[in-house]
Amino acid sequence: MALLTDPSGLKGKPFKILVKRHKLVCFLLYLMSIVWFLCLASDQINSATYLSENALLPGLVVVGSDLQKDAKAILREMEDYVLDGESIPEDWLREKFTLASVESFVHNFTLSGSFGTYSGKNIYGIIRGGGASNEAIVLSVPYRSNNNPAETTAPGLAVMLAITQYFRKQKYWAKDIIMLVTEHEQVGMQAWLEAYHGVTCGTGVLQSGELEARGGAIQAAINLELHSDFIKYVDVKVSGLNGQLPNLDLVNLVLRICSKERVRHTFANKEKIHNLPSYEQWQHSLEIMISMLLAQAPGVPDGNHGLFHRFGIEAITMEGHISNGNGPYVTLHHVGRVIEGLFRSINNLLERFHQSYFFYIMTDTDRFASIGLYMPCNGMLIAALFIRAFSLHVEMRLEREDASQDVDPNIAGTCTMFLIAHAIGFMADAGSNIVSMLTFANSRIRTMAVYSVMSVVSFIVPLVVFSRFKGKDWSMLHILSLVYLGTLLMCVGMSNFSFAYLTGLVITPISLLLYPASKRHWKFILWILIHPLILLLIVIASVKIYRGFDTVSILEALANSLLLASLDYQIYGSGMLRMVCVAYLSVWITLAPPPKEKHKDTKNIIKKKIH
């Protein structure tokens, strides 16, 4: 900001060159940002993974479990008698825990709102450790009956019940082991976590109830989703709520123990391929990086593990995909040995995971790019915005000096317009939440309500308000908008780099072109294209084209996306919708192209002043 206010900013030769060639500099920074990101996929740039916490000792853990027979018997019993019911089999699960001499408990929760009232149950058992029960580890499985459209998780539940019997017989546990079976997917997991920690994360629509018993402070959690007893590979998922990631030590631990037990494992459904040519290896790593960015950017967890992160609990999901019958496969025996190795290693910890990275991008199952490597990508986009703002400020000051104007720009009016833009953003956020409470019975009414509110609030209101804005203040408004956008990308990039960088790649070049008012029609079209709703519509259309069209229209899919984002805020306390409405929509409003006016030949004025 000192560059924007220091009158002597043009005395140095570097500043003169920067102002004169700032468009070229901004273009080069944008191009270098993309090149830097592409270079991260090279093994010459990224790093091999390693364990920072020596106490984990994954190579020294000797596993002795053999769960194949017990797990298969439990799975057959579930398929014959249990999975046909609509609700979670409370009595059957508690009987299995009792047979394993494990105390079991039932947790009841209710989700109520204008969309209806839904009740559910979570069943959990606690294997008490030999210590004072100060710490705990969680193994969770989401329950899905045969009527659930999602893929079954019965094999994972069978492995959990079989390994519970094995764990109960062991005497070396220093931490409590919590076996958790959740109903209604992430809603059940969120309710159990809120009840365990005695907090409410959303707006109160989820009544989490009370727990009959607790273990110690949870250090780590493994969410298990096995879709078959013959597994092709185990995929490791890490993306959490609002883009949070688990500590890299836990991810490395899972992948290393999978390698140790000869279990095929992937990250982003991409397996490690050895001895690839350099270009093919770079392409393979780039695909993994892009897959991780696309999974992290929406801020929606890709598994139940993603809800643990906000409580300071490191968690991942292990998803076992069905084998197609060709080639080697992974059995429940192998998965059980991996889980035993994981819990034995975590049991060795004397403190929470803290030594390794919390911000990273995986480039392969055994390679990663740390925050120090990938943040310059975002930094170059921010630098381009700041340089453009500084140059526009210099141009505006030189115009005033040439016209012998001593009047300062209307800072009060510009700040007022900023406040109005943010007020419109809050209106859009409140409007989307109100619409989500209206009705879930009729999709046509729901779609019409969403578009009526969002179009009026985010399109019509800004155009009407800013049409009254004085033309002489557009330059200062645009300068502050560029600084605000750069600051926004910087702040968001610290917590969710994927969202900041992907949106920055789209918004940055267009925002640099929106001022001055020459060729205003084209700039108005570009301005409309970077509206958050339009960008979301383009993303949904691209996904539908890539995956194939279904019965849901693109506009209805957009309305459903907005409503689901609002529900994520109400149930889980997700901040993505509020951030988009209050921050990104506000900066979009202030970036509006100015009305066409007669401008002086500033190019000659600037040359004259600089030289």
ZISULZI-V142549 format. One record per residue. OMEGA is omega in radians with two decimals (999 if undefined). D_FIRST is the distance of its C-alpha to the first C-alpha in Angstrom with 1 decimal. Layout:
omega | d_first
OMEGA | D_FIRST
OMEGA | D_FIRST
This chain:
omega | d_first
3.11 | 0.0
3.12 | 3.8
-3.09 | 5.3
-3.06 | 5.2
-3.08 | 6.7
-3.12 | 8.8
-3.11 | 12.2
-3.06 | 13.6
-3.10 | 11.6
-3.07 | 14.9
3.14 | 17.2
3.13 | 17.2
3.11 | 19.4
3.14 | 17.3
3.11 | 14.6
3.11 | 17.5
-3.12 | 19.1
-3.14 | 16.0
-3.09 | 15.7
-3.07 | 19.5
-3.01 | 20.1
3.13 | 17.0
3.09 | 19.5
3.13 | 21.7
3.13 | 18.9
3.11 | 17.8
3.14 | 21.6
3.11 | 22.3
3.11 | 19.6
3.12 | 21.2
3.13 | 24.6
3.10 | 23.9
3.12 | 22.7
-3.14 | 26.1
3.13 | 28.0
3.14 | 26.5
3.13 | 27.5
3.14 | 31.0
-3.14 | 31.4
3.14 | 31.0
-3.14 | 34.5
3.10 | 36.0
3.07 | 38.0
-3.10 | 36.7
-3.11 | 33.2
-2.99 | 33.7
3.02 | 35.7
3.13 | 39.0
3.12 | 39.0
3.13 | 40.4
3.13 | 41.2
-3.11 | 39.1
-3.09 | 41.4
-3.08 | 44.7
-3.12 | 46.5
3.05 | 46.7
-3.09 | 49.4
-3.12 | 49.9
-3.09 | 52.3
-3.12 | 54.6
3.10 | 55.1
-3.09 | 58.7
-3.10 | 59.0
-3.08 | 62.5
3.02 | 62.2
-2.97 | 64.2
-2.98 | 63.4
-3.07 | 64.8
-3.12 | 68.0
-3.12 | 66.7
3.12 | 63.6
3.13 | 65.9
3.12 | 68.3
-3.14 | 65.6
3.11 | 64.2
3.12 | 67.6
3.11 | 68.2
-3.12 | 64.9
-3.10 | 65.7
-2.95 | 69.2
-2.88 | 68.7
-2.90 | 65.2
-3.11 | 62.7
-3.13 | 64.6
-3.12 | 63.4
-3.05 | 60.5
-3.12 | 59.0
-3.10 | 58.4
-3.04 | 61.8
-3.06 | 61.4
-3.11 | 65.0
-3.14 | 65.2
3.14 | 61.9
3.07 | 62.9
3.12 | 66.3
3.09 | 64.8
-3.14 | 62.7
3.10 | 65.8
3.10 | 67.9
-3.13 | 65.3
3.13 | 65.6
3.10 | 62.0
-3.08 | 61.2
-3.07 | 59.6
3.12 | 57.9
3.09 | 56.9
3.14 | 53.6
3.11 | 53.7
-3.11 | 50.7
3.03 | 50.2
-3.07 | 47.7
3.12 | 48.1
3.11 | 46.5
3.11 | 47.2
3.13 | 47.7
3.13 | 50.7
-3.13 | 51.6
3.10 | 52.0
-3.12 | 53.3
-3.13 | 53.4
2.96 | 54.4
3.11 | 53.1
-3.14 | 55.7
3.07 | 54.8
-3.08 | 56.7
2.98 | 55.9
-3.06 | 57.4
3.10 | 57.0
-3.10 | 56.1
-3.11 | 58.1
-3.08 | 55.5
-3.14 | 54.2
3.11 | 52.4
-3.08 | 49.0
-3.08 | 47.6
3.04 | 48.3
-3.07 | 47.9
2.93 | 48.2
-3.05 | 50.0
3.07 | 49.5
3.03 | 51.2
-3.13 | 50.6
3.08 | 54.1
3.12 | 55.0
3.12 | 58.4
-3.14 | 60.3
3.13 | 59.1
-3.13 | 55.5
3.13 | 54.2
-3.14 | 51.9
-3.07 | 53.4
3.03 | 55.6
-3.10 | 54.6
3.11 | 58.2
3.09 | 58.4
3.10 | 55.3
3.10 | 56.9
3.10 | 60.2
3.14 | 58.4
-3.11 | 56.8
3.13 | 60.2
-3.11 | 61.9
3.03 | 59.5
3.11 | 59.6
-3.13 | 63.3
-3.13 | 62.5
-3.07 | 59.7
-3.10 | 61.9
-3.08 | 64.5
-3.05 | 62.1
-3.00 | 61.8
-3.08 | 58.7
3.04 | 56.1
-3.11 | 53.8
3.03 | 51.6
3.07 | 52.6
-3.13 | 52.9
3.07 | 52.1
-2.97 | 53.6
3.04 | 51.9
-3.04 | 53.2
3.08 | 50.9
3.13 | 51.8
2.98 | 49.8
-3.03 | 47.4
3.11 | 43.9
3.11 | 44.8
3.13 | 47.5
3.13 | 45.2
3.14 | 42.5
-3.12 | 45.2
3.13 | 46.6
3.10 | 43.3
3.13 | 42.5
-3.12 | 46.0
-3.09 | 45.8
3.09 | 42.7
-3.12 | 43.5
3.01 | 40.3
-3.04 | 39.5
-3.10 | 36.6
-3.10 | 37.0
3.11 | 37.8
3.12 | 41.4
3.12 | 43.3
3.07 | 44.3
-2.99 | 46.8
3.11 | 46.8
-3.10 | 49.8
3.07 | 50.9
3.10 | 52.0
-3.10 | 55.4
3.12 | 54.3
2.97 | 51.3
3.11 | 50.9
3.07 | 48.4
-3.03 | 44.6
3.13 | 44.1
-3.08 | 42.7
3.14 | 43.0
3.06 | 44.4
3.08 | 46.1
-3.00 | 46.6
3.08 | 49.6
3.10 | 50.4
-3.06 | 53.4
-3.13 | 54.9
3.04 | 58.1
2.98 | 60.4
-2.95 | 60.2
3.11 | 56.6
3.12 | 55.3
3.10 | 52.1
3.13 | 49.7
-3.12 | 46.1
-3.14 | 43.4
-3.04 | 40.7
-3.00 | 37.5
-3.10 | 35.1
-3.12 | 34.6
-3.13 | 33.2
3.07 | 29.5
3.12 | 29.5
-3.14 | 30.5
3.06 | 32.5
3.08 | 35.2
-3.05 | 35.2
3.11 | 36.1
3.13 | 39.0
3.11 | 40.8
3.12 | 40.3
3.14 | 41.6
3.14 | 44.5
-3.08 | 45.7
-3.13 | 45.6
3.13 | 47.4
3.02 | 50.1
3.09 | 50.7
-3.12 | 51.2
-3.11 | 53.5
3.11 | 55.6
3.10 | 55.7
3.09 | 54.0
-3.07 | 52.3
-3.10 | 48.7
2.94 | 45.7
-3.03 | 42.0
3.14 | 40.9
3.09 | 44.7
-3.11 | 44.4
3.07 | 46.8
3.11 | 46.4
-3.07 | 48.2
2.99 | 49.3
3.04 | 49.9
2.97 | 48.1
-3.00 | 47.3
-3.09 | 43.7
3.13 | 42.7
3.08 | 44.3
3.08 | 42.8
3.13 | 39.3
3.11 | 40.1
3.13 | 41.5
3.14 | 38.4
3.11 | 36.1
3.11 | 38.2
3.13 | 37.8
-3.12 | 34.0
3.11 | 33.8
3.13 | 36.3
3.11 | 34.3
-3.13 | 31.1
3.11 | 33.1
-3.07 | 34.7
-2.98 | 31.6
-3.10 | 29.3
-3.12 | 31.2
3.13 | 31.0
-3.13 | 34.7
3.07 | 37.0
3.08 | 39.5
-3.14 | 42.0
-3.14 | 42.8
-3.03 | 41.1
3.14 | 37.7
3.13 | 38.2
-2.92 | 38.8
-3.09 | 35.3
3.12 | 33.6
-3.13 | 36.3
-3.13 | 35.4
3.13 | 38.5
-3.04 | 38.5
3.06 | 40.5
3.04 | 41.5
3.02 | 44.0
-3.11 | 46.9
3.13 | 48.3
-3.09 | 51.6
-3.05 | 52.4
3.08 | 55.9
3.13 | 57.9
3.09 | 59.4
-3.14 | 62.5
3.07 | 61.7
-3.12 | 61.1
3.12 | 60.5
-3.12 | 59.2
3.13 | 58.0
3.10 | 60.2
3.07 | 59.7
-3.13 | 61.0
3.14 | 58.2
3.11 | 55.5
3.11 | 57.2
3.09 | 57.1
-3.14 | 53.3
3.10 | 52.7
3.11 | 54.9
3.11 | 53.1
-3.09 | 49.7
3.08 | 51.0
3.13 | 52.7
3.13 | 49.6
3.11 | 47.4
3.13 | 50.2
-3.05 | 49.7
3.08 | 46.2
-3.11 | 45.8
-3.13 | 42.3
3.00 | 39.8
3.14 | 38.2
-2.98 | 35.1
-3.08 | 35.3
-3.01 | 34.5
2.95 | 31.5
-3.13 | 30.4
-3.06 | 28.0
3.00 | 29.9
3.10 | 31.3
3.07 | 35.0
3.05 | 36.3
3.14 | 39.9
-3.13 | 42.1
3.11 | 41.6
-3.08 | 38.3
3.01 | 34.7
-3.09 | 31.1
-3.11 | 28.9
3.12 | 25.3
3.13 | 24.4
-3.03 | 26.0
-3.12 | 24.8
3.06 | 21.2
3.08 | 20.2
3.12 | 21.5
-3.13 | 18.9
3.13 | 16.2
3.07 | 17.1
3.12 | 16.9
3.13 | 13.4
3.11 | 12.5
3.12 | 14.3
-3.13 | 12.4
-3.14 | 9.0
3.09 | 10.9
3.12 | 12.7
3.13 | 9.8
-3.12 | 8.7
3.09 | 12.4
3.11 | 13.2
3.11 | 10.9
3.11 | 12.8
3.14 | 16.0
-3.14 | 15.7
3.13 | 15.2
3.08 | 18.1
-3.12 | 20.2
3.11 | 19.9
-3.14 | 20.8
3.14 | 23.7
-3.14 | 25.0
3.12 | 24.7
3.10 | 22.8
-3.09 | 21.3
3.10 | 20.5
3.08 | 16.8
-3.07 | 16.0
-3.12 | 17.4
-3.12 | 14.6
3.12 | 17.5
3.13 | 19.2
3.11 | 16.4
3.09 | 15.8
3.12 | 19.6
3.06 | 19.8
3.12 | 17.4
3.11 | 19.8
3.12 | 22.7
3.12 | 21.6
3.07 | 21.4
3.07 | 24.7
3.09 | 26.2
3.09 | 25.1
3.08 | 26.8
3.11 | 29.8
3.11 | 30.1
3.13 | 30.0
3.14 | 32.6
3.13 | 34.6
3.11 | 35.0
3.12 | 36.2
3.13 | 38.6
-3.14 | 40.0
3.13 | 40.6
-3.05 | 42.8
-3.08 | 44.9
2.99 | 47.3
-3.06 | 47.8
-3.04 | 51.4
-3.10 | 50.9
-3.14 | 48.5
3.10 | 48.8
-3.13 | 47.9
-3.13 | 45.0
3.13 | 43.6
-3.14 | 44.0
3.14 | 42.3
-3.08 | 39.3
3.11 | 38.8
-3.11 | 39.5
-3.04 | 36.9
3.14 | 34.2
3.14 | 34.7
-3.05 | 34.8
-2.98 | 31.8
3.13 | 29.5
-2.97 | 30.7
-3.12 | 32.6
3.11 | 30.7
-3.12 | 27.2
3.14 | 29.0
-3.10 | 30.9
-3.03 | 27.9
3.02 | 25.5
3.12 | 28.4
-3.07 | 28.2
-3.08 | 24.5
-3.07 | 24.3
-3.06 | 23.7
-3.10 | 21.6
-3.09 | 18.7
-3.10 | 18.7
3.12 | 16.1
3.11 | 13.4
-3.14 | 14.8
3.11 | 14.6
3.14 | 11.0
3.11 | 10.1
3.11 | 13.0
3.10 | 11.8
3.13 | 8.5
3.13 | 11.1
3.10 | 13.7
3.11 | 11.9
3.12 | 11.2
3.11 | 14.8
3.13 | 16.2
-3.09 | 14.8
-3.13 | 16.3
-3.13 | 19.5
3.12 | 20.0
-3.11 | 20.4
3.13 | 23.5
-3.09 | 24.8
-3.07 | 23.7
-3.13 | 26.4
-3.11 | 25.2
-3.05 | 21.6
-3.13 | 22.6
3.08 | 25.5
3.11 | 23.6
3.12 | 20.6
-3.12 | 23.3
-2.99 | 24.5
-3.01 | 21.5
-3.09 | 19.0
-3.13 | 21.3
3.14 | 22.3
3.10 | 18.9
-3.05 | 18.1
-2.97 | 21.3
3.14 | 21.3
0.14 | 19.8
-2.91 | 21.4
3.12 | 24.8
-3.09 | 27.2
-2.99 | 29.6
-3.10 | 28.5
3.10 | 31.5
-3.14 | 30.5
3.09 | 26.9
3.10 | 28.2
3.10 | 30.4
3.12 | 27.6
3.11 | 25.6
-3.08 | 28.7
-3.13 | 29.2
3.00 | 26.0
-3.09 | 27.0
3.13 | 27.5
-3.14 | 31.1
3.10 | 31.7
3.11 | 30.2
3.10 | 32.4
3.12 | 35.4
3.12 | 34.9
-3.13 | 34.8
3.11 | 37.9
3.12 | 39.7
3.12 | 38.9
3.14 | 40.3
3.11 | 43.4
-3.11 | 44.0
-3.06 | 43.7
-3.09 | 45.8
-3.09 | 48.2
3.07 | 48.4
-3.06 | 50.0
-3.12 | 51.4
3.14 | 48.0
-3.12 | 46.3
-3.13 | 42.7
3.11 | 41.8
3.08 | 43.6
3.08 | 41.9
3.11 | 38.5
3.12 | 39.7
3.12 | 41.0
3.12 | 37.7
-3.14 | 35.9
3.11 | 38.7
3.08 | 38.8
3.09 | 35.0
3.10 | 35.6
3.07 | 38.6
3.10 | 36.5
-3.08 | 34.3
-3.06 | 37.3
-3.00 | 39.4
-3.07 | 37.0
3.11 | 33.8
-3.09 | 31.9
-3.04 | 28.3
-3.11 | 28.0
-3.13 | 29.2
3.14 | 27.1
-3.13 | 23.9
-3.10 | 24.9
-3.01 | 25.7
-3.04 | 23.0
-3.03 | 20.0
3.10 | 21.1
3.14 | 23.2
-3.13 | 20.6
3.05 | 18.1
-3.14 | 21.1
-3.08 | 22.0
3.10 | 18.7
-3.10 | 18.9
3.13 | 22.2
-3.07 | 23.1
3.06 | 23.3
-3.08 | 26.8
-3.14 | 28.3
3.08 | 28.1
-3.12 | 29.1
3.07 | 26.3
3.10 | 26.6
-3.06 | 26.9
-3.09 | 23.2
3.13 | 24.1
3.12 | 26.3
-3.11 | 24.0
3.11 | 21.2
-3.09 | 23.8
-3.11 | 25.2
-3.08 | 22.0
-3.08 | 21.0
999 | 24.5
